[in-house]
């Protein structure tokens, strides 16, 4: 395909960490040096302070930091007692981590369809795939927006299911004065920037 100069386009980066560095680079460098200088890379005062601040921000009792959003999902499922033979409903329209976490605890991922307008789990489709082996739902908040969490929580309550919110793409999203990740049985977050 030939393009002339008038129709040529340029790429717009999804993420520009260099621009972020220009604004907060000095603060980040000082924080990194503080951690390196202390030699406390895990379980140190910065980690405990971070967990406390996150819990306060989300309005929850506890926040526990782990190495990745995927492991946060695995640990959440494990803490909920999800085990081989159980089924966990989630979205097919998300990063592989939700299904991977379900498989890593030995459970079976069951995919419910999404709503065409939002790409979030369709609550009617969630209810349609519940079986006697279903133990939990992992709704995925996308694009900085809440999924229809009220409907998901209602379904979970009526069927005695647990809810592990995947908030990797919506940290800070708020609805009715509550933050995403604070409404279900637990929430899993990630700070990993998207790959280029």
PEPE-V79175 format. One record per run of one state. SS is the DSSP state (h for helix, s for strand, l for the rest). FROM is the first residue (numbers start at 0). TO is the last residue. If there is no record, write none. Layout:
ss/from/to
SS/FROM/TO
SS/FROM/TO
This chain:
ss/from/to
l/0/15
h/16/37
l/38/43
h/44/57
l/58/67
h/68/78
l/79/85
s/86/90
l/91/95
h/96/103
l/104/106
s/107/111
l/112/112
s/113/113
l/114/119
s/120/120
l/121/121
h/122/127
l/128/132
s/133/137
l/138/138
s/139/139
l/140/140
s/141/141
l/142/143
s/144/144
l/145/147
h/148/157
l/158/160
s/161/165
l/166/172
s/173/174
l/175/176
s/177/178
l/179/184
s/185/187
l/188/195
